[in-house]
Amino acid sequence: MDFAPSERTRELSERLARFMREEVLPAELAYAAALSGSSDHRAWRQPPIMETLKAKARAAGLWNLFLPDAEHGAGLDNVDYAPLAELMGHSFIAPEVFNCSAPDSGNMEVLHRYGTPAQRERWLAPLLAGEIRSGFGMTEPDVASSDATNMQASARIEGDQVVLNGRKWWTTGAGHPHCRFVIFMGLSDAQAEPHRRHTMVICPLDAPGVRIERMLPVFHHYDEPSGHGELSFTDVRLPLDHVILGAGRGFEIAQGRLGPGRIHHCMRAIGAAERALSLLCKRARTRVAFGRPLAELGGNPDLVANLRMAIEQARLLILKTAWVLDKEGPKAALSLISQIKVVAPAVAQQAADAAIQIHGGAGLSDDFPLTQLYAYARVLRLADGPDEVHRGVVARLEAKAQAGMEDAR
């Protein structure tokens, strides 16, 4: 396995790191100051600094870096994109700056891979241009969504229409003032085999019957201006040309969407862990207690060493996953994808927690991004499936592999 970045990736990494250092990180305070602080998404506005940064990033050729299609994106495979995602993970606003933020990146991949020419023209083109945002409606409040086959919201085919009913929540991005549609996944045939029952549909947010019931706080914060919405769908009637790929193919699309997306999430988590460790070390060097720098007190040297080792191990596991995904496809990488979804957020959470402890009371405030880093890492342990589900996948595949080795003997 060769994880060495290509010449193109090295060049992009240098440019991206410089842009992050000179443009993105200095803009974080202005971005935060422009937020309304309201729980009502109708009061939310896009901070003007974001549109300025997006224009600069696009002009600099640092745009749609995640998309492996060379016509609309950077044409990078997962191994080459991974270091760029890590750099973006240093700032919460960075992914949107470079038009690489979730759930838009996953939705763009879906529309690029599975959309019709008309769907790509109407919805993908403005997403690629950064003119609109989008959401993804999968999780539901009334079922255990750790098992996606539990979904009860429906997408029934009636003649030349598809009719949506049900409720979705944790639909990230739904509160953004530029959000124009969500990809809705619903039950279309309860009698089909479990992974052929559901359908994905492009649902405009302004379609009759769609209502944003509320925005959900995460650790008392609403993640303005994107947020996480609870949406109701009541007899939402859409033309059949809003169905993606065809009825009953929702899980097929989801599996194609989740592999690369998990690489993106996990490498951004490594970037978040690196920022937390950097803040931790700076604080430990510059603060003195009991006559000595914090860096020399108690078990703090071990703390730093253990974090460095954990981050390096997590990064290597993610790069291996990216390599297998590139070379052998999603099926071969299935166990590895689940492994990194457990490991990467845990390392980021560990780093943020340690940094908070070193900062003392300041670590609990908004003077540093540590509580936000901690919340981000903790959310990831649920956002792409709970740890327990991923461990179950790893254990099941390992048992199968071990049995195969025994049979071979």
N, C-alpha and C positions, 0 to 999 in steps of 0.2 A: 504494500500500500504506500502510495506517495501522497503526502498531504502538503507538499511544498506548493506555495501559491504560484500561479502562472505569472509571467511578466505583466500581463494585462491586469491581474489582480493586484500585484505589487504597486503598479502605477496608480490604479484606482484607490487603493488603500492610502497611499501617500496624499493624494488629493483630497480624499474624504476626511482623513485625520486633520488636515490643515483647515478644511472648511468647518469641521466640528469645532476646532480650537478657536478659529478666528470669527466665526459667524454664529454657530448654534449655541454653544455654551454661554457666551456673553449675552445672548438674547433671552435666556430662560427667565430672568427676573422681570423683564418687560412683558413677556408672554403671560406670566402669572399675574402681574399687576393689571392686565387688561381683562381678566376674567370677572364675571359679575358676582360670583359667590352665591348665586341663587340656586335653589333646588328646582326651580321652574325652568324647564328647558326652553320655554318660549322667550326667556330673557337672555339666552345665551347668544353670543356673537363670536365669530372667528376673530381672534386677536390680529390686528393689522400686521404685526410683525411676522406672522406666519406666512401670509401671502407674499411679503417681501422676500423672505427666506426661500420660499418655493421658487420664485422667479429667478433668484440668484443661482439656486441649485440646478435648475433646468438649463440655464444659460451656461453653467459650468460643465454640463454633460454628466451630472450626478443625479440621474433621474431614472425611475423604474429599474433600478439595478437588480431587483429580485427576479425579473422575468427572463427566462432562458431563451425566449424568442429574440433573435438579433434585430428584427425589424422594429419591434416596439420597445424592447428592453435592452439590457446590456449583453444578452446572449451568454450568460455565465451558467455553469453547472453548479450543483449544490456545494461542492468543495470550494470552488472559487468564490461563491457568494458568501460563504460562512464568515470569513474574516470581516467583510463589510458589514454584515448584520451585527457582529460583535461590536464594532465601532459605534454603530447607531444605538446600541443598547446602553451607551454611557449617558444618554439624555432621553427623557420621556417625549420630547417634542421632535427629536431627530427623524424617526421613521416617516412622519407626515411631511417633513421638509423635503425628503427625497422621494416622496410618493411611494413609499415602501411599507406603509402601516397596515396593520390588521384592523378590521377584516377585509379591507379593500384589496390587499395583495392576493388573498385567497380567492376573493370574488373575481378578480381580474384573471387569475389562472383558470377558474371555472369557465368563464365566458370565452376566454381565448381557446381553451381546449375543447369545450363542448357546445359553445353557443353557435347559433345560426348566423349567417352573414348579417341579417337584419338585427338580431340581438347585439351583435358586436358593434354595429354602427350606432345603435341607439344608446346602449349602456356602457359598452367597453371603451369606446373612443373618448367620451368625456372623463371616464375614470383614469384612463392613461394620461390624459392631459391635466389631471389634478383639478378639474373644474367642479366635480361633484364628489360626494362620499357615499358610502353604502353600509348596509348591515347584513347580518346573517341570522335568520330566525330558526333555531333548532331546539334549544333547551326549553322545557315547559315547567310551569310551577306545580302542576298537579300529579306528576309522575316522577319516578326515580330516573332522572335523565342520564345517570351513569350507564344505563342500558338504553341505547338510542332506539332500540326496537320498541320501546314503551311509548313512543310518541303517539299522541291521540289527536292532535290537531289534524284536520283533514284537508286534502286537496282532491276533490272529487271531479272527475271528468263528466260533464253534462253537455252532450252535443258538441257544439263548437266552442264551448267555454270550459274553464276550470274554476271551481268554486272553493274558496278558502274559508274555513271556520276554525276557531280555536284561539288559544292564548299562548304567546311566547314571552319568555323573559330572558334577562341577561343578553339582550340583543345589542351588542356593543356598537356604538356609532349612531344609534337611532336618534340621539338628541342633537347631533351636529347640525348646524343651520344649513350645511350643504348636502346633507343626506337626502338622496332622492329615491332610493329603493332598498328593499331587503330581499335577499334570496330566502324564500320560505320553503321549509321542508315539511311535508305533511303526508298523512296516510291516504292512499288512493285506492288500495285494494286489500282489505283485511283478510281475504281468503288466500292470497298468494303466499309463497314461502317468505319467511321473515325479512329477508334482505331484498325482496322485490315488491314490497308493499308501499314504499314511499316514493314521493315525487318532489323534485325541486322546481320552484316556480319563481320567476322574477315578479315581485309585487311592488309597484310604485307606492310610495308612502302617502301620496294624495289620492289613492284609489278609494272610492266610496266603501265604507265599512271598515277601514283601517283606522285605529285609534291608539295613540300613545297614552296609556293609562297613567304611567308615572315613570320617573327615572329612579333607579335603585342606587343607594349609596354603598360605597365600599369603605369600611372603616370610617364612616361618617363623612366621606368625601364623594362627590358626584362625578368625578373625572370629567368636568367641564372642559371643553365644549362638546366632547363626543358622547360621554355617558353610556349607561347601560339601561336600555329601556324594557319595560313590560308593555307589550303590545297586544291588543285584541283584534281579531279578524272576524267580522260578522257578515256572512254571505257576500264575501268579496268576489265579484265576478270579473274574470279576466279572459281575454281571447286565448285560445290554445297556443298561439305563437309565443306566449309568455312561459310555457313549459320548457325546461332545459333538457335536451337530449331525448326525452320521451317519458311516458308514464312508467312508474315502477323502477326508475333507474337512479333514484336518489342516493342510495348507499354506494353504488358504483361511482358516482361523482364524488361523494364524500371521501372515499378512500383515495381517489386521485388528488383531491384537494389537500388532505391532511398530511401526507408525507413531507413534501417540501415545506409546508407551513410550520411543521414542528421543528424542522431544522432552523427556520427563521426565529421562532420563539426562543428556542434553547440557546442559540448563539447570542441573541439579545440579552438573555439572562446572564450569560457569561460576561457580557459587557457591563451589566448592572453590578455584578459581583466585583469586577475589576474597579469600578468607580467607588464602591463601598470600601474595598480594601485600600485604595489610594487615600480616601478621606480618613480612614482609620489610622493609617501610618503617619499621615501629616499631623493629625491631632496628637498621636502618641509621641511624636518627636518634639513637638512644640509646647506641650503642657507638662508642667513639673508638679509633682506631689511628693511630699515627704523627702524633699531634697534631691529627687531623681526624676528624669523624664519618664512618662508613663510607659514608654517603649521598653524600659528596663525593669519595670516592677512586676512582681509576682509571676504569673504564667503568661504574661503578654507576649514574650518572644515566641513561646510555643503556639500561641493563638495565631500570630502572623504566619508562622511556618506552616501550620496545619491548613490555614486558608489558602496559602499559595499552592500547596500540594493538591488540595481538593479542586481548586480551579483548574490547574493543569490537567488533572485526571479527567475532569468533566469535559474540558475542551477536546481532549484527544478522543474521548468516546463519541462526542458529537461529530468530529471530523471523520471518524471511522464510519459512523452511520451515513454521513453524507456521501462518502466514497462508495459504500455498498449500494446506496440508493442510485447513485449515478451509473455504476457499473452493472448492477444486477436487477435493479428495479425495486418497487415498494414491497413486493412479497418477500424477497430475500432479506429486506431490512426491517421486517415487522417487529421482531424481538428488540432490535437495537433502537428503533423509534420509541418503543415503550420504555426502554431503559433510560434513554436521555430525558424523557418526560418526567421521570422520577428524580433523576440525579441533578439536572441543571437547576430547576427551581429550588431544590433543597440547598444546593451550594450557595445560590444567590441569597436565599433567606438567612442562611448561616452567616454569610458575610455582612449583610445589613444589620442583623441582630448584634453581632460583635462590634460593628462600628457604632451603633447606638450606645452600647455599653461604654465604650471608650470615650464617647463625647459627653457622657453624663446627661444632665438635664437638657443641654443644648441638642442632644440627639433626638429628643422627643418633640422638639419644636419644628417650625417651618423655616428656621434659619439655615438648615441643612436638608438635603433631599432624602434623608435616611429613612424616615417613616414611610415616605412614598416608595422608596426602593423595597422596603420590607413588605408593604402591602402588595406591590406588584409581584414579588416572588411568591407570596402566600396565595395570591389569586391564581397564579399559574398552576398550582398544585390541584386546581379544580377545573380551570378554564378549558383545557384540552383533554378532560377526563381525569377522574381522581386517581391518586397514587395506587390505590388498591386494585383498580381495574388494570392499570398498566403492569403491576406486579403479577396479577393473575395471568396476563398474556405471556409475560416472560416465563413464568413457571410452567404454563401449559406447553409452550413451545420447547422449553428445555426438557421436559419429561418426554416429549415426542422424539426429540433429538437423541436423548440418552437411550430410549428404547430401540431406536434405529441402530445405534452403535452396538448395542448388545446383540441384536439380530445379526449384524454383520460379522460378529465374532463367531 
